[in-house]
Structures are given as C-alpha cells and as structure tokens.
Amino acid sequence: MHVLVVHNRYASAQPSGENRVVDEEVGLLRAAGHRVEVFERRSDDIAGRSLLGKVAVPLLVPWNPAVRTELAARLRADRPDVVHVHNVFPLLSPAVLAACADAGVPVVATLHNYTQVCPPGTLHRDGRPCGECVGSAVPLPAVRHGCYRNSRLATVPLAVGLAVNRRRWWSGVDRFLCISAAQRDVLVRSGMPADRLVVKHNFVPEPGVRRTNAGEHLLFLGRLAEPKGVRLLMDAWDAVAADGGVGVPLVLAGAGPLEPEVTAWAAGRDDVRYAGLYDPAACREAVAKAVAVVAPSLSRETFGLVVAEAMAAGVPAVAAGHGAFVELVEDGVTGLLHRPGEAGSLVECLRRITAGPERNRAMGRAARSRYEQGFGPDVGLARLLEEYRSAIADRSGGGNSAPPVGNDNAGSRRGTRAGGDGGQEK
C-alpha cells in the first residue's frame, strides 16, 4: 500500500508522545513492506522565520493556502492510496483536507486529543475538567478564558479555525481514528459523525527490556504540567513521606512549566529524585526498574502512552480513574485506579502498590499479557491496515476495489472498530 502521512511536528524542546506515535507507525508500516512518505511541517522552524513571518503564523492556523497548493500538486504526482492526517497545527492547517479533496484521495485522520471540540485540545482549565466548548459551533468560552497558553489573543486563531473548519473536517475525512473509547464517546456526544469515528488504540513497540525483580522506584514519566497531576503527586508524596514512606523513592522524569517547582521540591530529599529529561533508552530502563508508573492526570487522557509502555515492560500502573486509563488499567489486576484529583486516594494506591511484592509481580504479569493482546505491534499494524482498507473501500463505493494490504484477517476485527456510542503545545 502507498500511504502519505501528513503531520506538523511538535517543537523538540519537550518530548512529544504524538511525534513518537507518528514515527513509530511510519516505521511499522515500512517494516511490513508498505510504501510510506511524509508531508510535514516543523514547529521548530518558526524560530528561524523573519519577524513578519512569525507574526503571520497565527493567520495560517485556520487556513494555509500555500499548503493546499503544495500538497495537491504532490498528491496528483504521487497518487497515494490513502492520506493519513495527524496534527495540522500551526503550519499545515485544515487546508490539507481541501488538497485531498482536490485530488480525490481517501483520508484517515488520527485524533490524538480533543481539538475537534476544544481549541487547546485538553478539556481542562484552571486545574479541573472543562467541557464548555463541547458541542458548541463557536467556542467563545475558550477565548473568554484564554485557554491556550493563558492568552485570549493566542486562543483566537484556534477558536476561529475550529469554528470555520468544523464541517470541513466532518465531511472531508473518511475515517477518524480515536485512540480510546473514552475519547470517542466525548466526540460522539459533541455531534461528530459516529459512523466515521472508530477506536484504534496506539500501539507500543517491544521495549527490549522487562522488569525482572520487585522494582527500585515509583516513576512519574511525562510533561511537568498541572493537567498531568504533578502537584497532586507532590502533595500525595509529602503525605506518604510524613507517614514513614513506602520503602522506595519517587523518580520524576520530564520537562515542562512546573520544572522549577519540581526541582525545588525534590532538592535535598532522599525519597525523591528529579531526573530531568531521559533519552528513549533511559526511559525504557527507568520503566523496567519501576515498582509502578504513576499517572495521576487531572485531565481526561485520550490514551496514556506511559501506561501502555509500562504494561509492555511488565510493570503495573497507578493511574487516575477517568478517561482512557479505565480502558488500559483493570483496577486490582493490571494496576490500581485512584479517584481523580484526590490526594488521599492516590496516597492509598501508592501504599497498596508497594505493600505486597508478590501481588505487584502478579499485576505486572497481567499487565504484560494485556499489552500482548491489545497494544503490541502486530495488533497495531492489523488495525491500521484495516481502517486504511475501509476508508479506501468507502471512497470507491465498494470493498472489491480496495488494494490488498497483506494479512486479510484484519477484516475479522471489524466488530472492534467502534468501542460503543456514547494538547496543543508547540
């Protein structure tokens, strides 16, 4: 199959799970023998623009006419079987959909966040969940609250783009890939076309290293930001420490706006270590040495990559009991779920996950089994090709004209497509 992947890469100053997912899917498809090309822009390039060029960037967020022209020409020349759209903010814009329509090429779009219904894509504001813009044709509350980077001015292009391009997205994409059923439920309730919203979880590559003992630390691995529950974790850990600790230290790895606060909090303590940014190999090693990974997000995560990575390494998770985490973590079997936003509930789970080594190891084995069944590369490839094939068949008006995609057993998984009706940082 010939696939063109369209993606605006997030800035490299902070690790991006979305960039990783895109790169890993491209690698997975290529390793399986498919021809994959990439049409991309990089947010890093904004810094090298002239002053006038930087000022013009917000104007390109709702619509970039140059991108439409460039992509349409490439599609006419290369004629891919399908275009797979990921992120289009801020330099690509929904003009990519018009280019695909111009060329008559089927489009699949992975929805990595909630940008279809929330300008910043987080469904989170002022330390709590927020859904004021969900279902609204014009997301004025986001502008009023300055939801993107705490700035009304910066939020305007996102709000305008969402309002003017809503129908273009809904009519121009043949198949939306939601990365969890929880995400799909929100989008269906917002009015998006349910028949084109399917669930395809992210896959996680084999880590190459698994936990072989009881673990050495509890691990928070992610962006140091309020929606990720960093302050909640610090409060809970202080309560744990005041009661004598749990016998292992807490390691925090990542970067973000709360980094100075985390650094100051961890300084001089034996029970806490701030590790800064890990490279991918160090991340895998840290996960494999963990008693558990901790994911106390305040926002409703659309997936939870760090939890799936822990499962791949045979490590259980302690996660907030909402969003996609309830799909990834079976409470008491593959990890523990705490009440979202409640430090006391998180404290209880941290104590429980470290109190019984044998039970913890059993959870780790169950987590690994869950990974193999639902989140490994073979499963990810089969689901991806299944949705490509469906989008092509739908566009052509029948399944017979869709090109072959290898193992035909993917078609038997159609019943898993729709898991039930129900953050923009650059």
N, C-alpha and C positions, 0 to 999 in steps of 0.2 A: 504494500500500500504506500502511496505517496502522500505525506502529511506536511502541511505548513503550519508551524507553531508561531503564534503571534503573542508577544509579551513585552511589556515595559518593565525592565528590570529595576527593582528597588535599589536605593542607594547602598553602597557597600560598607558604609561606616558602621552599620549594625547588621548582624546576621539576619537573613530573611528566610523563613521557612518556605515562603511561596517560591522564591527563586530556586531553592533546593528541590522542591517538588517538580517544578518545570524541568530543571536539568536532569533529574532522575528519570522522569517519564521519557524525555528525549533519548536518554541513554538506553532505557529499557526497550523502546521501540527499535532503535538502531541495532541493538544486540540481537533482536529477534528477526532481523533481516529487512526491516521496513526502511524506506527512504524518507528521512525527516530533515526538513530545512527550517530555518528560523528567521522570522521577520521581527526585529526588535528595536527598541529604543532603550537608552540607559539614563536613569535619573542622575547618575554621576556626571553626565555630560553637561548638565545645566550650569555647573560651576564655571565651565570654560566658555560660556556664551558671553557676548557683549552685554553691556548694561541694558541696551534696548532689547536684546534677545531675552534676557532674564525677565524684564518687565512684561514681555509678550507671552510668557509661558501660561499665566492664568487664562489668557484669551484662547489658548489652544485646548484647554481642558474639556470644554463642551464639544468642540469640533475643530479638527485639524485638516483643512482641505488638502494640504500638500501630501499628507499621509494617504488620503483616499486615492489621489492620483498615482502615487508611487506604488502602492500595494495593488491597485487594479491592473497596472501595467505588468507587474510581476506575475499576478495570477493568470493573466492572458497568455504570458510567455511560457509559464511552467505547468499550468493546468494540474494542480494537485487534486487528489481525490476528495480531500476534506481539509478545512482550515480549523485549527484548534486555538481558540482565543483564551488567553488567561487575563492578565492585568493590562488595562489600556490607559491608566492614569500615571503621569500627567501629559505625556508627549504623544501618545498614539490617538487616543480619543475614540468614541464610537464611530468615527469616520471609517474605521476598518470594516464595520458591518456593511456600510454602503459600498465599499470596494468589492466585498464578497458578493453582494447582490448584483453589482455591475457585471461580474464575471460568471454569475450563476453557479457558485461553488457552495456546497453544503458547509454549514458552520456548527461546530460544537464549542461550547463555552464552559469552562470550569469556573464556578463561583466560589472563590476562596474566602469570601467574607460576606458582609451584608450590604455592599454598596448599591445593590439594586433597590433598597428600601431605606437606606440610612446614609447620608452623604459621607461621613467618615468611615462607615462600614463596620462600626463596632457595636451598635445597640447598647452603648454605655456612655453615661455622662455624670460628672460630679460624684464619682465613686459608687454609682449604682446603675442597675439596668435601666435602659430608656427605650421606649418604643413610640415616641410622639410622632415620628415621621412615617411609621409603618402604615401603609395603606393610603397615604396622602399623595395626591398628584403633584402638589407643590410643597416641598419640605421646608416651609418657612420656620418652624421651630428650630431647626438646626442653625439657620442664620441668626435667629434671635439669641440663641445660646452660645454662638461662636464655637460650634462643636469640633471643628477641625483646627487643631493647634491653638485652641482658645482664642480664635480670631474670627470675628464676623466677616471681615474682608476676605480672609483666606477661605472661608466656608462658602462664599457666594458662588465661585466657579463650579464647585462640586454640586451645590444645590441646583444651579441652573442646568448643568449637564444632566443631572438625574431627571429633572422635570421635562426638558425638551427631548430627551432621548429615550424615555421610558418605553414608548411604543415601538421605537426602532429596535431596541433590544428584544422586546417580546415577539416582534414579527420577523426579525432578521436572524434569529438563532434557531436552528433545527432541534438542538438538544442541549439543555442546561444540565451540567453535572454538578449536583450538590455533593458536598463532601461528608454530609451526615444527614440522617433523617430529621434530626432536630432543626437543622438549617432549612431543610425542605419545608417542614411544617410552617415555619415563620413566613417563608416566601409564598407558599400557597395561600395562607391567610391574608397576605398583603394584596392578593389579586393576580399574581403571576400565573401564567397558563400551566395548570397542574399536569396536563398530558405531556408537556415537554420538560418537566422537572424530574430528573431521575437521581438516584443516590449511587454514587461511586466513591467509596472511601479512598483516601490516599493510601498508596502502598508504601512500605518501608523496606529498603534493601536489607539483605542479611548483614548484620553488623560485623561479623568476623570474630567477635569475642562475646562470650556469655558469662554470666555470673557463675562462679564455681564454689563460693563459700557463703557465709551468712551476710556478707557486706560490711563495709567500713564506715559508711556515712549516709545521711539523708541528703538528697540532692535536689536543688532547685536549678533548673536549666532553662533560661529564656530571657525575654526582654524585661529589664528592670523598670517597670512602669506600673502605675496604680491599677489599671484593669487586670493585670496579671496576679494581683493579690499579694504583692511584695510586702506592703505594710502590714497586711493581715498576718502574713507568715512571721514577720518580725515580732509582732505582738504576741502571737501564739508561742513562738520560741522563747520569748522572755518569760512567759508563764511556765513553760516546761523547765527552763533553767532554774527558776525560783523554787521549783518543787524537787530539785535534785538532778534534773536532766534525764536522758534516756540511754546513756551509755555510749552514744556515738555523736560525732559533731554534725553540724549542718553546713553544707557547702553550697554557696550560691555562685553561679557562673552565668555571665551575660553582660549586657551593657544597656544603657538607656537613661532616661531623665532622672531616675532615682539613684543613679550610681554614687554620687557624693554622699547621699544619706545612708546607703548600704555600707559604703566604705567606712564611714564614721562609726556606724553601729557595730560593725564587726571588729574594729580596731581594738587590740589588746585582749581579745577574748580567746579562750582555749576551745570553747564549744562551738565557735562559728568561724568559718573561713570564707572570705570573698576571693574567688579565683580569677576574676576578670573574664576576658573572652577566651574560650577554648577553641582550638582548631578542630576540624572534624574528627581526627584520630583521638585527640584528648577527650572530646565529648563521648565517644564510644567507650573509652576506657573508664571515664568517670561514671557513666551509666552502669557498666558491668560491675563496678565496685560498690554500687549503692544497695543499701538495705531496701530503699524505695525511692522513687522520684516523687516530688511533691508539686502538685499543680493546683494551687488554690485560687484560680482565676475568679475575679468578681464578674467579669463579662461572660456572656454565653459563647463559649468557644465553638467555632464551626467544625473543628476536628480535634486537635490536641496531638500534634506530631510527637512531642516528647513522651507522651504516654505510650503511643504505639512503638516508639523506639525502645522504651523500657521493656515492653512486652517481648520484643524481638530478642532482647538480651536475657530474658527470663527473670525480669525484675518487676515486682508489683508496684502499683502507684497509689498515692493518696491524692485524691482529686475532689474538686468541688462538684457537688451532686446536681449539676444542671448542664444544659447544652449537650454537646456531643459526648462529654465524659460519661454520661449514663449509658451510652452505647458501647464505649470502649471498656469501661470498668464494671465488672459484675461484683457488686458490693459483697465483701467477705469471701470471694472466690478468686478473683484476679487482682484484687486490691481493696481499698476502702474509699467510700464516698463520705465527705463531710457536708454539713449544711452550709450552703453558700454564704459567705460573708460573716460567718460566726466563728470567732477565735476559739471559743470554748469547745466547739465541735471539732475543730481542727486539732486542738491540743489532745483531745481524746483519741483521735485517729493516729496521731503521731506516737502516742504511747502504745496503742494497740499494735501498730505495725512493727514496733521494735521489741515488744514484750515476749513474743514466742517465736524463736528461731525456726522451729520445725514447721509451724503454721505459715510462717513467712516464706519458707522454701517451697511449701506446697502451693502457695499463691503464685510464686514465681514460675513453677512448672505449669500451672493452669494458664498463666499469662502467655507463656511461650506457645502453648497449644492454641490459644485464641489467636495469636499472631499468625500462626501457620495456616489456620482455617480462613482468616479474613483479611489479612493485611500484608501477606508476602508478595514477592514479585510476580509469581505465576498467576495469582488471583488478580493482581492489579492489571497485568497485561491482558488477560482474558476479558475483564470488564471494560477496559479501554477500547479494545478492538470491537467488542460487542456494540458499544454505543456509536463508534465510527460507522460501523456497518449499518446500524439502524438509521442514522442520520442520512447516509447516502441513499438507502432504500426509500426513505420517506420523501426525499427530494426528487428521486427519479420516478416515484409513483408505484414502486413495487420492489420486492426483495430480489428478484432474479437478476437485475442489472447491477447489483452491488458487487464490487470486486472481491475476490476471495481474500480472506485475512488469516489464513493458516488454520489452526485448530478450530473446527466447527462446533466443538462442544460448548462454546460460549453462548450459542443460541439457546441452550437448555437453561440458561440462567436468567432468562427474561423476567421470570417472576420476581427477581430480587431488585428490579430496576427502581421501583417507586417506593420506598420504605414507608408507606402509609400516608393518607391525605391528612392532612392535618391543619483591616485597619490600614486605613490608608496612611502609610508612613513612607515618605520618600526622602 
